[in-house]
Amino acid sequence: MRNGLWKLVSGKLPQPTEAADEILKWKTKAEKAAGEIYLLVESDQRVHFRGHEDPIKMWQLLEAAHLSKKPGACFNVYDDLFSRFRITC
C-alpha cells in the first residue's frame, strides 16, 4: 500500500487491454509489486510462490498458505483470546 501497488496486487486494477502505453505502465507496476513482495517475505516463506512472477498470484499463494478459513481455527483463536480474560470467583 505504501508504494501505491495494493490495487494491482489485490486484483482491483486489472491489466489494460488496448493502449500499449497503459499496458507498459501496468506491467512496470506489476514488476515493482512482485519485487516488493519478494523482498519483504522471509526467505523460508518464498517457497510458497516460487516460480511465479505475477504479484497477484504471489499474494494469492501466500494467502492460501497462511490464512486458514476453517471454523476450528477461528474457534481456537477466540478460545485462546478469551481464556486470558477469564474471571475466577
PDB file of N, CA, C and O in Angstrom:
ATOM      1  N   MET A   1       0.833  -1.192   0.000  1.00  0.00           N
ATOM      2  CA  MET A   1       0.000   0.000   0.000  1.00  0.00           C
ATOM      3  C   MET A   1       0.873   1.249   0.000  1.00  0.00           C
ATOM      4  O   MET A   1       0.568   2.254  -0.642  1.00  0.00           O
ATOM      5  N   ARG A   2       1.967   1.146   0.743  1.00  0.00           N
ATOM      6  CA  ARG A   2       2.864   2.283   0.882  1.00  0.00           C
ATOM      7  C   ARG A   2       3.352   2.798  -0.472  1.00  0.00           C
ATOM      8  O   ARG A   2       3.544   4.003  -0.641  1.00  0.00           O
ATOM      9  N   ASN A   3       3.546   1.929  -1.406  1.00  0.00           N
ATOM     10  CA  ASN A   3       4.062   2.328  -2.711  1.00  0.00           C
ATOM     11  C   ASN A   3       2.981   2.460  -3.771  1.00  0.00           C
ATOM     12  O   ASN A   3       3.290   2.591  -4.956  1.00  0.00           O
ATOM     13  N   GLY A   4       1.732   2.426  -3.368  1.00  0.00           N
ATOM     14  CA  GLY A   4       0.633   2.580  -4.309  1.00  0.00           C
ATOM     15  C   GLY A   4       0.432   1.384  -5.227  1.00  0.00           C
ATOM     16  O   GLY A   4      -0.010   1.537  -6.365  1.00  0.00           O
ATOM     17  N   LEU A   5       0.755   0.191  -4.731  1.00  0.00           N
ATOM     18  CA  LEU A   5       0.680  -1.004  -5.562  1.00  0.00           C
ATOM     19  C   LEU A   5      -0.406  -1.978  -5.120  1.00  0.00           C
ATOM     20  O   LEU A   5      -0.611  -3.001  -5.773  1.00  0.00           O
ATOM     21  N   TRP A   6      -1.100  -1.683  -4.033  1.00  0.00           N
ATOM     22  CA  TRP A   6      -2.066  -2.627  -3.482  1.00  0.00           C
ATOM     23  C   TRP A   6      -3.226  -2.903  -4.436  1.00  0.00           C
ATOM     24  O   TRP A   6      -3.676  -4.045  -4.532  1.00  0.00           O
ATOM     25  N   LYS A   7      -3.717  -1.898  -5.135  1.00  0.00           N
ATOM     26  CA  LYS A   7      -4.829  -2.124  -6.063  1.00  0.00           C
ATOM     27  C   LYS A   7      -4.445  -3.158  -7.117  1.00  0.00           C
ATOM     28  O   LYS A   7      -5.274  -3.973  -7.522  1.00  0.00           O
ATOM     29  N   LEU A   8      -3.212  -3.128  -7.554  1.00  0.00           N
ATOM     30  CA  LEU A   8      -2.743  -4.084  -8.535  1.00  0.00           C
ATOM     31  C   LEU A   8      -2.658  -5.478  -7.918  1.00  0.00           C
ATOM     32  O   LEU A   8      -3.154  -6.444  -8.497  1.00  0.00           O
ATOM     33  N   VAL A   9      -2.031  -5.587  -6.743  1.00  0.00           N
ATOM     34  CA  VAL A   9      -1.846  -6.876  -6.081  1.00  0.00           C
ATOM     35  C   VAL A   9      -3.182  -7.504  -5.706  1.00  0.00           C
ATOM     36  O   VAL A   9      -3.349  -8.719  -5.816  1.00  0.00           O
ATOM     37  N   SER A  10      -4.120  -6.696  -5.270  1.00  0.00           N
ATOM     38  CA  SER A  10      -5.418  -7.225  -4.851  1.00  0.00           C
ATOM     39  C   SER A  10      -6.324  -7.565  -6.035  1.00  0.00           C
ATOM     40  O   SER A  10      -7.395  -8.144  -5.854  1.00  0.00           O
ATOM     41  N   GLY A  11      -5.899  -7.209  -7.231  1.00  0.00           N
ATOM     42  CA  GLY A  11      -6.680  -7.518  -8.422  1.00  0.00           C
ATOM     43  C   GLY A  11      -7.723  -6.463  -8.765  1.00  0.00           C
ATOM     44  O   GLY A  11      -8.512  -6.656  -9.690  1.00  0.00           O
ATOM     45  N   LYS A  12      -7.740  -5.356  -8.038  1.00  0.00           N
ATOM     46  CA  LYS A  12      -8.720  -4.299  -8.289  1.00  0.00           C
ATOM     47  C   LYS A  12      -8.314  -3.393  -9.455  1.00  0.00           C
ATOM     48  O   LYS A  12      -9.124  -2.612  -9.955  1.00  0.00           O
ATOM     49  N   LEU A  13      -7.070  -3.502  -9.878  1.00  0.00           N
ATOM     50  CA  LEU A  13      -6.583  -2.722 -11.015  1.00  0.00           C
ATOM     51  C   LEU A  13      -6.199  -3.713 -12.112  1.00  0.00           C
ATOM     52  O   LEU A  13      -5.048  -4.142 -12.180  1.00  0.00           O
ATOM     53  N   PRO A  14      -7.153  -4.079 -12.969  1.00  0.00           N
ATOM     54  CA  PRO A  14      -6.866  -5.090 -13.988  1.00  0.00           C
ATOM     55  C   PRO A  14      -5.899  -4.572 -15.041  1.00  0.00           C
ATOM     56  O   PRO A  14      -5.756  -3.367 -15.245  1.00  0.00           O
ATOM     57  N   GLN A  15      -5.244  -5.510 -15.701  1.00  0.00           N
ATOM     58  CA  GLN A  15      -4.317  -5.133 -16.758  1.00  0.00           C
ATOM     59  C   GLN A  15      -5.098  -4.547 -17.930  1.00  0.00           C
ATOM     60  O   GLN A  15      -6.084  -5.136 -18.375  1.00  0.00           O
ATOM     61  N   PRO A  16      -4.665  -3.391 -18.434  1.00  0.00           N
ATOM     62  CA  PRO A  16      -5.334  -2.786 -19.595  1.00  0.00           C
ATOM     63  C   PRO A  16      -5.212  -3.711 -20.806  1.00  0.00           C
ATOM     64  O   PRO A  16      -4.299  -4.533 -20.884  1.00  0.00           O
ATOM     65  N   THR A  17      -6.133  -3.566 -21.734  1.00  0.00           N
ATOM     66  CA  THR A  17      -6.125  -4.450 -22.902  1.00  0.00           C
ATOM     67  C   THR A  17      -5.831  -3.734 -24.215  1.00  0.00           C
ATOM     68  O   THR A  17      -5.530  -4.389 -25.213  1.00  0.00           O
ATOM     69  N   GLU A  18      -5.911  -2.402 -24.238  1.00  0.00           N
ATOM     70  CA  GLU A  18      -5.783  -1.719 -25.535  1.00  0.00           C
ATOM     71  C   GLU A  18      -4.538  -0.856 -25.668  1.00  0.00           C
ATOM     72  O   GLU A  18      -3.667  -1.168 -26.481  1.00  0.00           O
ATOM     73  N   ALA A  19      -4.429   0.196 -24.913  1.00  0.00           N
ATOM     74  CA  ALA A  19      -3.340   1.163 -25.092  1.00  0.00           C
ATOM     75  C   ALA A  19      -2.003   0.565 -24.645  1.00  0.00           C
ATOM     76  O   ALA A  19      -1.842   0.184 -23.486  1.00  0.00           O
ATOM     77  N   ALA A  20      -1.050   0.486 -25.575  1.00  0.00           N
ATOM     78  CA  ALA A  20       0.259  -0.099 -25.288  1.00  0.00           C
ATOM     79  C   ALA A  20       0.967   0.649 -24.170  1.00  0.00           C
ATOM     80  O   ALA A  20       1.656   0.039 -23.352  1.00  0.00           O
ATOM     81  N   ASP A  21       0.799   1.972 -24.129  1.00  0.00           N
ATOM     82  CA  ASP A  21       1.420   2.781 -23.088  1.00  0.00           C
ATOM     83  C   ASP A  21       0.870   2.415 -21.705  1.00  0.00           C
ATOM     84  O   ASP A  21       1.622   2.322 -20.735  1.00  0.00           O
ATOM     85  N   GLU A  22      -0.436   2.210 -21.625  1.00  0.00           N
ATOM     86  CA  GLU A  22      -1.065   1.835 -20.353  1.00  0.00           C
ATOM     87  C   GLU A  22      -0.656   0.423 -19.929  1.00  0.00           C
ATOM     88  O   GLU A  22      -0.467   0.153 -18.743  1.00  0.00           O
ATOM     89  N   ILE A  23      -0.522  -0.468 -20.903  1.00  0.00           N
ATOM     90  CA  ILE A  23      -0.085  -1.834 -20.611  1.00  0.00           C
ATOM     91  C   ILE A  23       1.327  -1.817 -20.040  1.00  0.00           C
ATOM     92  O   ILE A  23       1.615  -2.519 -19.071  1.00  0.00           O
ATOM     93  N   LEU A  24       2.198  -1.024 -20.631  1.00  0.00           N
ATOM     94  CA  LEU A  24       3.579  -0.911 -20.159  1.00  0.00           C
ATOM     95  C   LEU A  24       3.628  -0.355 -18.737  1.00  0.00           C
ATOM     96  O   LEU A  24       4.395  -0.843 -17.907  1.00  0.00           O
ATOM     97  N   LYS A  25       2.819   0.658 -18.454  1.00  0.00           N
ATOM     98  CA  LYS A  25       2.768   1.226 -17.101  1.00  0.00           C
ATOM     99  C   LYS A  25       2.284   0.185 -16.095  1.00  0.00           C
ATOM    100  O   LYS A  25       2.820   0.085 -14.991  1.00  0.00           O
ATOM    101  N   TRP A  26       1.265  -0.592 -16.482  1.00  0.00           N
ATOM    102  CA  TRP A  26       0.724  -1.615 -15.591  1.00  0.00           C
ATOM    103  C   TRP A  26       1.774  -2.689 -15.313  1.00  0.00           C
ATOM    104  O   TRP A  26       1.947  -3.117 -14.172  1.00  0.00           O
ATOM    105  N   LYS A  27       2.474  -3.121 -16.371  1.00  0.00           N
ATOM    106  CA  LYS A  27       3.496  -4.158 -16.198  1.00  0.00           C
ATOM    107  C   LYS A  27       4.652  -3.664 -15.345  1.00  0.00           C
ATOM    108  O   LYS A  27       5.228  -4.434 -14.576  1.00  0.00           O
ATOM    109  N   THR A  28       4.996  -2.398 -15.471  1.00  0.00           N
ATOM    110  CA  THR A  28       6.047  -1.831 -14.627  1.00  0.00           C
ATOM    111  C   THR A  28       5.623  -1.850 -13.166  1.00  0.00           C
ATOM    112  O   THR A  28       6.413  -2.211 -12.293  1.00  0.00           O
ATOM    113  N   LYS A  29       4.377  -1.463 -12.896  1.00  0.00           N
ATOM    114  CA  LYS A  29       3.860  -1.529 -11.529  1.00  0.00           C
ATOM    115  C   LYS A  29       3.830  -2.970 -11.028  1.00  0.00           C
ATOM    116  O   LYS A  29       4.146  -3.230  -9.867  1.00  0.00           O
ATOM    117  N   ALA A  30       3.452  -3.909 -11.897  1.00  0.00           N
ATOM    118  CA  ALA A  30       3.395  -5.317 -11.502  1.00  0.00           C
ATOM    119  C   ALA A  30       4.785  -5.827 -11.126  1.00  0.00           C
ATOM    120  O   ALA A  30       4.929  -6.581 -10.163  1.00  0.00           O
ATOM    121  N   GLU A  31       5.786  -5.428 -11.865  1.00  0.00           N
ATOM    122  CA  GLU A  31       7.159  -5.829 -11.543  1.00  0.00           C
ATOM    123  C   GLU A  31       7.599  -5.243 -10.205  1.00  0.00           C
ATOM    124  O   GLU A  31       8.259  -5.919  -9.415  1.00  0.00           O
ATOM    125  N   LYS A  32       7.237  -3.997  -9.952  1.00  0.00           N
ATOM    126  CA  LYS A  32       7.567  -3.375  -8.661  1.00  0.00           C
ATOM    127  C   LYS A  32       6.862  -4.094  -7.515  1.00  0.00           C
ATOM    128  O   LYS A  32       7.455  -4.336  -6.464  1.00  0.00           O
ATOM    129  N   ALA A  33       5.604  -4.430  -7.725  1.00  0.00           N
ATOM    130  CA  ALA A  33       4.833  -5.119  -6.685  1.00  0.00           C
ATOM    131  C   ALA A  33       5.421  -6.499  -6.401  1.00  0.00           C
ATOM    132  O   ALA A  33       5.557  -6.892  -5.242  1.00  0.00           O
ATOM    133  N   ALA A  34       5.768  -7.229  -7.451  1.00  0.00           N
ATOM    134  CA  ALA A  34       6.366  -8.550  -7.268  1.00  0.00           C
ATOM    135  C   ALA A  34       7.700  -8.430  -6.530  1.00  0.00           C
ATOM    136  O   ALA A  34       8.013  -9.253  -5.670  1.00  0.00           O
ATOM    137  N   GLY A  35       8.471  -7.420  -6.864  1.00  0.00           N
ATOM    138  CA  GLY A  35       9.741  -7.186  -6.187  1.00  0.00           C
ATOM    139  C   GLY A  35       9.558  -6.869  -4.711  1.00  0.00           C
ATOM    140  O   GLY A  35      10.303  -7.365  -3.866  1.00  0.00           O
ATOM    141  N   GLU A  36       8.567  -6.041  -4.404  1.00  0.00           N
ATOM    142  CA  GLU A  36       8.279  -5.701  -3.008  1.00  0.00           C
ATOM    143  C   GLU A  36       7.882  -6.948  -2.210  1.00  0.00           C
ATOM    144  O   GLU A  36       8.366  -7.171  -1.100  1.00  0.00           O
ATOM    145  N   ILE A  37       7.000  -7.748  -2.795  1.00  0.00           N
ATOM    146  CA  ILE A  37       6.581  -8.973  -2.106  1.00  0.00           C
ATOM    147  C   ILE A  37       7.783  -9.876  -1.880  1.00  0.00           C
ATOM    148  O   ILE A  37       7.982 -10.390  -0.779  1.00  0.00           O
ATOM    149  N   TYR A  38       8.575 -10.068  -2.910  1.00  0.00           N
ATOM    150  CA  TYR A  38       9.738 -10.953  -2.808  1.00  0.00           C
ATOM    151  C   TYR A  38      10.706 -10.480  -1.723  1.00  0.00           C
ATOM    152  O   TYR A  38      11.193 -11.281  -0.926  1.00  0.00           O
ATOM    153  N   LEU A  39      10.979  -9.180  -1.699  1.00  0.00           N
ATOM    154  CA  LEU A  39      11.960  -8.664  -0.742  1.00  0.00           C
ATOM    155  C   LEU A  39      11.443  -8.618   0.694  1.00  0.00           C
ATOM    156  O   LEU A  39      12.224  -8.740   1.638  1.00  0.00           O
ATOM    157  N   LEU A  40      10.144  -8.446   0.864  1.00  0.00           N
ATOM    158  CA  LEU A  40       9.595  -8.318   2.209  1.00  0.00           C
ATOM    159  C   LEU A  40       9.224  -9.649   2.857  1.00  0.00           C
ATOM    160  O   LEU A  40       9.030  -9.722   4.071  1.00  0.00           O
ATOM    161  N   VAL A  41       9.129 -10.691   2.049  1.00  0.00           N
ATOM    162  CA  VAL A  41       8.803 -12.013   2.589  1.00  0.00           C
ATOM    163  C   VAL A  41      10.104 -12.703   2.997  1.00  0.00           C
ATOM    164  O   VAL A  41      11.093 -12.663   2.265  1.00  0.00           O
ATOM    165  N   GLU A  42      10.093 -13.335   4.168  1.00  0.00           N
ATOM    166  CA  GLU A  42      11.292 -14.033   4.628  1.00  0.00           C
ATOM    167  C   GLU A  42      11.659 -15.150   3.662  1.00  0.00           C
ATOM    168  O   GLU A  42      10.787 -15.744   3.028  1.00  0.00           O
ATOM    169  N   SER A  43      12.934 -15.428   3.554  1.00  0.00           N
ATOM    170  CA  SER A  43      13.421 -16.369   2.547  1.00  0.00           C
ATOM    171  C   SER A  43      12.796 -17.755   2.672  1.00  0.00           C
ATOM    172  O   SER A  43      12.573 -18.413   1.656  1.00  0.00           O
ATOM    173  N   ASP A  44      12.504 -18.219   3.891  1.00  0.00           N
ATOM    174  CA  ASP A  44      11.905 -19.545   4.036  1.00  0.00           C
ATOM    175  C   ASP A  44      10.431 -19.571   3.628  1.00  0.00           C
ATOM    176  O   ASP A  44       9.855 -20.650   3.482  1.00  0.00           O
ATOM    177  N   GLN A  45       9.813 -18.405   3.444  1.00  0.00           N
ATOM    178  CA  GLN A  45       8.416 -18.329   3.013  1.00  0.00           C
ATOM    179  C   GLN A  45       8.278 -18.175   1.505  1.00  0.00           C
ATOM    180  O   GLN A  45       7.176 -18.276   0.967  1.00  0.00           O
ATOM    181  N   ARG A  46       9.376 -17.936   0.833  1.00  0.00           N
ATOM    182  CA  ARG A  46       9.341 -17.742  -0.628  1.00  0.00           C
ATOM    183  C   ARG A  46       9.000 -19.029  -1.373  1.00  0.00           C
ATOM    184  O   ARG A  46       8.643 -18.996  -2.551  1.00  0.00           O
ATOM    185  N   VAL A  47       9.110 -20.150  -0.687  1.00  0.00           N
ATOM    186  CA  VAL A  47       8.768 -21.430  -1.298  1.00  0.00           C
ATOM    187  C   VAL A  47       7.304 -21.455  -1.740  1.00  0.00           C
ATOM    188  O   VAL A  47       6.953 -22.177  -2.673  1.00  0.00           O
ATOM    189  N   HIS A  48       6.457 -20.681  -1.085  1.00  0.00           N
ATOM    190  CA  HIS A  48       5.035 -20.674  -1.397  1.00  0.00           C
ATOM    191  C   HIS A  48       4.727 -20.090  -2.777  1.00  0.00           C
ATOM    192  O   HIS A  48       3.710 -20.433  -3.380  1.00  0.00           O
ATOM    193  N   PHE A  49       5.596 -19.215  -3.277  1.00  0.00           N
ATOM    194  CA  PHE A  49       5.332 -18.620  -4.594  1.00  0.00           C
ATOM    195  C   PHE A  49       6.496 -18.790  -5.567  1.00  0.00           C
ATOM    196  O   PHE A  49       6.604 -18.054  -6.548  1.00  0.00           O
ATOM    197  N   ARG A  50       7.355 -19.751  -5.295  1.00  0.00           N
ATOM    198  CA  ARG A  50       8.499 -19.998  -6.179  1.00  0.00           C
ATOM    199  C   ARG A  50       8.008 -20.283  -7.597  1.00  0.00           C
ATOM    200  O   ARG A  50       7.077 -21.064  -7.795  1.00  0.00           O
ATOM    201  N   GLY A  51       8.636 -19.646  -8.577  1.00  0.00           N
ATOM    202  CA  GLY A  51       8.280 -19.856  -9.979  1.00  0.00           C
ATOM    203  C   GLY A  51       7.196 -18.920 -10.484  1.00  0.00           C
ATOM    204  O   GLY A  51       6.835 -18.970 -11.660  1.00  0.00           O
ATOM    205  N   HIS A  52       6.675 -18.073  -9.619  1.00  0.00           N
ATOM    206  CA  HIS A  52       5.630 -17.127 -10.031  1.00  0.00           C
ATOM    207  C   HIS A  52       6.174 -15.704  -9.943  1.00  0.00           C
ATOM    208  O   HIS A  52       6.786 -15.323  -8.945  1.00  0.00           O
ATOM    209  N   GLU A  53       5.948 -14.933 -10.986  1.00  0.00           N
ATOM    210  CA  GLU A  53       6.375 -13.540 -11.004  1.00  0.00           C
ATOM    211  C   GLU A  53       5.192 -12.581 -11.020  1.00  0.00           C
ATOM    212  O   GLU A  53       5.374 -11.366 -10.948  1.00  0.00           O
ATOM    213  N   ASP A  54       3.995 -13.120 -11.113  1.00  0.00           N
ATOM    214  CA  ASP A  54       2.785 -12.306 -11.111  1.00  0.00           C
ATOM    215  C   ASP A  54       2.445 -11.956  -9.665  1.00  0.00           C
ATOM    216  O   ASP A  54       2.183 -12.858  -8.869  1.00  0.00           O
ATOM    217  N   PRO A  55       2.443 -10.666  -9.301  1.00  0.00           N
ATOM    218  CA  PRO A  55       2.212 -10.298  -7.897  1.00  0.00           C
ATOM    219  C   PRO A  55       0.836 -10.708  -7.381  1.00  0.00           C
ATOM    220  O   PRO A  55       0.679 -10.984  -6.192  1.00  0.00           O
ATOM    221  N   ILE A  56      -0.148 -10.749  -8.255  1.00  0.00           N
ATOM    222  CA  ILE A  56      -1.484 -11.159  -7.829  1.00  0.00           C
ATOM    223  C   ILE A  56      -1.456 -12.628  -7.425  1.00  0.00           C
ATOM    224  O   ILE A  56      -1.993 -13.003  -6.382  1.00  0.00           O
ATOM    225  N   LYS A  57      -0.834 -13.450  -8.248  1.00  0.00           N
ATOM    226  CA  LYS A  57      -0.727 -14.882  -7.950  1.00  0.00           C
ATOM    227  C   LYS A  57       0.142 -15.105  -6.711  1.00  0.00           C
ATOM    228  O   LYS A  57      -0.174 -15.959  -5.883  1.00  0.00           O
ATOM    229  N   MET A  58       1.228 -14.349  -6.577  1.00  0.00           N
ATOM    230  CA  MET A  58       2.102 -14.471  -5.410  1.00  0.00           C
ATOM    231  C   MET A  58       1.312 -14.220  -4.133  1.00  0.00           C
ATOM    232  O   MET A  58       1.428 -14.965  -3.160  1.00  0.00           O
ATOM    233  N   TRP A  59       0.510 -13.163  -4.150  1.00  0.00           N
ATOM    234  CA  TRP A  59      -0.283 -12.817  -2.962  1.00  0.00           C
ATOM    235  C   TRP A  59      -1.321 -13.890  -2.664  1.00  0.00           C
ATOM    236  O   TRP A  59      -1.532 -14.252  -1.507  1.00  0.00           O
ATOM    237  N   GLN A  60      -1.964 -14.396  -3.702  1.00  0.00           N
ATOM    238  CA  GLN A  60      -2.966 -15.449  -3.513  1.00  0.00           C
ATOM    239  C   GLN A  60      -2.338 -16.710  -2.934  1.00  0.00           C
ATOM    240  O   GLN A  60      -2.936 -17.356  -2.073  1.00  0.00           O
ATOM    241  N   LEU A  61      -1.148 -17.066  -3.390  1.00  0.00           N
ATOM    242  CA  LEU A  61      -0.468 -18.249  -2.874  1.00  0.00           C
ATOM    243  C   LEU A  61      -0.060 -18.068  -1.414  1.00  0.00           C
ATOM    244  O   LEU A  61      -0.171 -19.000  -0.617  1.00  0.00           O
ATOM    245  N   LEU A  62       0.407 -16.879  -1.065  1.00  0.00           N
ATOM    246  CA  LEU A  62       0.751 -16.601   0.334  1.00  0.00           C
ATOM    247  C   LEU A  62      -0.492 -16.639   1.214  1.00  0.00           C
ATOM    248  O   LEU A  62      -0.469 -17.182   2.318  1.00  0.00           O
ATOM    249  N   GLU A  63      -1.564 -16.064   0.716  1.00  0.00           N
ATOM    250  CA  GLU A  63      -2.818 -16.061   1.464  1.00  0.00           C
ATOM    251  C   GLU A  63      -3.311 -17.495   1.681  1.00  0.00           C
ATOM    252  O   GLU A  63      -3.746 -17.843   2.779  1.00  0.00           O
ATOM    253  N   ALA A  64      -3.243 -18.313   0.651  1.00  0.00           N
ATOM    254  CA  ALA A  64      -3.699 -19.698   0.768  1.00  0.00           C
ATOM    255  C   ALA A  64      -2.846 -20.487   1.758  1.00  0.00           C
ATOM    256  O   ALA A  64      -3.345 -21.371   2.453  1.00  0.00           O
ATOM    257  N   ALA A  65      -1.568 -20.161   1.813  1.00  0.00           N
ATOM    258  CA  ALA A  65      -0.669 -20.884   2.720  1.00  0.00           C
ATOM    259  C   ALA A  65      -0.851 -20.475   4.171  1.00  0.00           C
ATOM    260  O   ALA A  65      -0.622 -21.283   5.071  1.00  0.00           O
ATOM    261  N   HIS A  66      -1.257 -19.236   4.416  1.00  0.00           N
ATOM    262  CA  HIS A  66      -1.254 -18.728   5.786  1.00  0.00           C
ATOM    263  C   HIS A  66      -2.614 -18.350   6.357  1.00  0.00           C
ATOM    264  O   HIS A  66      -2.724 -18.117   7.561  1.00  0.00           O
ATOM    265  N   LEU A  67      -3.627 -18.284   5.549  1.00  0.00           N
ATOM    266  CA  LEU A  67      -4.934 -17.880   6.040  1.00  0.00           C
ATOM    267  C   LEU A  67      -5.846 -19.086   6.094  1.00  0.00           C
ATOM    268  O   LEU A  67      -6.293 -19.595   5.066  1.00  0.00           O
ATOM    269  N   SER A  68      -6.114 -19.531   7.295  1.00  0.00           N
ATOM    270  CA  SER A  68      -6.988 -20.691   7.468  1.00  0.00           C
ATOM    271  C   SER A  68      -8.430 -20.210   7.546  1.00  0.00           C
ATOM    272  O   SER A  68      -8.771 -19.352   8.360  1.00  0.00           O
ATOM    273  N   LYS A  69      -9.264 -20.771   6.692  1.00  0.00           N
ATOM    274  CA  LYS A  69     -10.661 -20.361   6.663  1.00  0.00           C
ATOM    275  C   LYS A  69     -11.554 -21.443   7.267  1.00  0.00           C
ATOM    276  O   LYS A  69     -12.747 -21.516   6.974  1.00  0.00           O
ATOM    277  N   LYS A  70     -10.961 -22.271   8.105  1.00  0.00           N
ATOM    278  CA  LYS A  70     -11.710 -23.341   8.740  1.00  0.00           C
ATOM    279  C   LYS A  70     -12.272 -22.849  10.068  1.00  0.00           C
ATOM    280  O   LYS A  70     -11.580 -22.137  10.796  1.00  0.00           O
ATOM    281  N   PRO A  71     -13.510 -23.212  10.401  1.00  0.00           N
ATOM    282  CA  PRO A  71     -14.122 -22.748  11.646  1.00  0.00           C
ATOM    283  C   PRO A  71     -13.344 -23.165  12.882  1.00  0.00           C
ATOM    284  O   PRO A  71     -13.312 -22.426  13.866  1.00  0.00           O
ATOM    285  N   GLY A  72     -12.725 -24.321  12.852  1.00  0.00           N
ATOM    286  CA  GLY A  72     -11.967 -24.793  14.017  1.00  0.00           C
ATOM    287  C   GLY A  72     -10.817 -23.868  14.360  1.00  0.00           C
ATOM    288  O   GLY A  72     -10.545 -23.617  15.533  1.00  0.00           O
ATOM    289  N   ALA A  73     -10.142 -23.362  13.343  1.00  0.00           N
ATOM    290  CA  ALA A  73      -9.015 -22.461  13.570  1.00  0.00           C
ATOM    291  C   ALA A  73      -9.495 -21.166  14.207  1.00  0.00           C
ATOM    292  O   ALA A  73      -8.853 -20.647  15.121  1.00  0.00           O
ATOM    293  N   CYS A  74     -10.623 -20.639  13.729  1.00  0.00           N
ATOM    294  CA  CYS A  74     -11.173 -19.412  14.309  1.00  0.00           C
ATOM    295  C   CYS A  74     -11.583 -19.650  15.757  1.00  0.00           C
ATOM    296  O   CYS A  74     -11.337 -18.813  16.625  1.00  0.00           O
ATOM    297  N   PHE A  75     -12.206 -20.791  16.011  1.00  0.00           N
ATOM    298  CA  PHE A  75     -12.615 -21.113  17.380  1.00  0.00           C
ATOM    299  C   PHE A  75     -11.408 -21.160  18.299  1.00  0.00           C
ATOM    300  O   PHE A  75     -11.454 -20.627  19.408  1.00  0.00           O
ATOM    301  N   ASN A  76     -10.328 -21.789  17.855  1.00  0.00           N
ATOM    302  CA  ASN A  76      -9.131 -21.907  18.681  1.00  0.00           C
ATOM    303  C   ASN A  76      -8.533 -20.543  19.003  1.00  0.00           C
ATOM    304  O   ASN A  76      -8.070 -20.314  20.121  1.00  0.00           O
ATOM    305  N   VAL A  77      -8.543 -19.648  18.039  1.00  0.00           N
ATOM    306  CA  VAL A  77      -8.005 -18.305  18.266  1.00  0.00           C
ATOM    307  C   VAL A  77      -8.858 -17.562  19.294  1.00  0.00           C
ATOM    308  O   VAL A  77      -8.327 -16.952  20.222  1.00  0.00           O
ATOM    309  N   TYR A  78     -10.185 -17.613  19.125  1.00  0.00           N
ATOM    310  CA  TYR A  78     -11.073 -16.951  20.079  1.00  0.00           C
ATOM    311  C   TYR A  78     -10.974 -17.587  21.461  1.00  0.00           C
ATOM    312  O   TYR A  78     -10.967 -16.881  22.469  1.00  0.00           O
ATOM    313  N   ASP A  79     -10.897 -18.907  21.514  1.00  0.00           N
ATOM    314  CA  ASP A  79     -10.783 -19.595  22.796  1.00  0.00           C
ATOM    315  C   ASP A  79      -9.518 -19.162  23.517  1.00  0.00           C
ATOM    316  O   ASP A  79      -9.541 -18.909  24.721  1.00  0.00           O
ATOM    317  N   ASP A  80      -8.422 -19.077  22.788  1.00  0.00           N
ATOM    318  CA  ASP A  80      -7.165 -18.633  23.384  1.00  0.00           C
ATOM    319  C   ASP A  80      -7.264 -17.191  23.862  1.00  0.00           C
ATOM    320  O   ASP A  80      -6.796 -16.860  24.952  1.00  0.00           O
ATOM    321  N   LEU A  81      -7.868 -16.344  23.055  1.00  0.00           N
ATOM    322  CA  LEU A  81      -8.012 -14.933  23.421  1.00  0.00           C
ATOM    323  C   LEU A  81      -8.852 -14.768  24.685  1.00  0.00           C
ATOM    324  O   LEU A  81      -8.451 -14.082  25.625  1.00  0.00           O
ATOM    325  N   PHE A  82     -10.015 -15.403  24.694  1.00  0.00           N
ATOM    326  CA  PHE A  82     -10.923 -15.222  25.826  1.00  0.00           C
ATOM    327  C   PHE A  82     -10.469 -15.963  27.080  1.00  0.00           C
ATOM    328  O   PHE A  82     -10.871 -15.602  28.186  1.00  0.00           O
ATOM    329  N   SER A  83      -9.645 -16.985  26.924  1.00  0.00           N
ATOM    330  CA  SER A  83      -9.171 -17.707  28.103  1.00  0.00           C
ATOM    331  C   SER A  83      -8.223 -16.840  28.932  1.00  0.00           C
ATOM    332  O   SER A  83      -8.019 -17.099  30.117  1.00  0.00           O
ATOM    333  N   ARG A  84      -7.661 -15.837  28.325  1.00  0.00           N
ATOM    334  CA  ARG A  84      -6.764 -14.923  29.043  1.00  0.00           C
ATOM    335  C   ARG A  84      -7.534 -13.955  29.942  1.00  0.00           C
ATOM    336  O   ARG A  84      -6.964 -13.358  30.856  1.00  0.00           O
ATOM    337  N   PHE A  85      -8.821 -13.807  29.676  1.00  0.00           N
ATOM    338  CA  PHE A  85      -9.621 -12.849  30.421  1.00  0.00           C
ATOM    339  C   PHE A  85     -10.656 -13.500  31.326  1.00  0.00           C
ATOM    340  O   PHE A  85     -11.586 -12.831  31.776  1.00  0.00           O
ATOM    341  N   ARG A  86     -10.512 -14.791  31.601  1.00  0.00           N
ATOM    342  CA  ARG A  86     -11.472 -15.482  32.458  1.00  0.00           C
ATOM    343  C   ARG A  86     -11.349 -14.959  33.874  1.00  0.00           C
ATOM    344  O   ARG A  86     -10.254 -14.796  34.412  1.00  0.00           O
ATOM    345  N   ILE A  87     -12.488 -14.706  34.450  1.00  0.00           N
ATOM    346  CA  ILE A  87     -12.525 -14.203  35.829  1.00  0.00           C
ATOM    347  C   ILE A  87     -12.881 -15.376  36.737  1.00  0.00           C
ATOM    348  O   ILE A  87     -13.848 -16.103  36.509  1.00  0.00           O
ATOM    349  N   THR A  88     -12.091 -15.524  37.739  1.00  0.00           N
ATOM    350  CA  THR A  88     -12.370 -16.587  38.702  1.00  0.00           C
ATOM    351  C   THR A  88     -12.990 -15.981  39.954  1.00  0.00           C
ATOM    352  O   THR A  88     -12.568 -14.922  40.418  1.00  0.00           O
ATOM    353  N   CYS A  89     -13.976 -16.649  40.484  1.00  0.00           N
ATOM    354  CA  CYS A  89     -14.677 -16.149  41.674  1.00  0.00           C
ATOM    355  C   CYS A  89     -14.240 -16.890  42.910  1.00  0.00           C
ATOM    356  O   CYS A  89     -14.725 -16.603  44.004  1.00  0.00           O
TER     357      CYS A  89
END
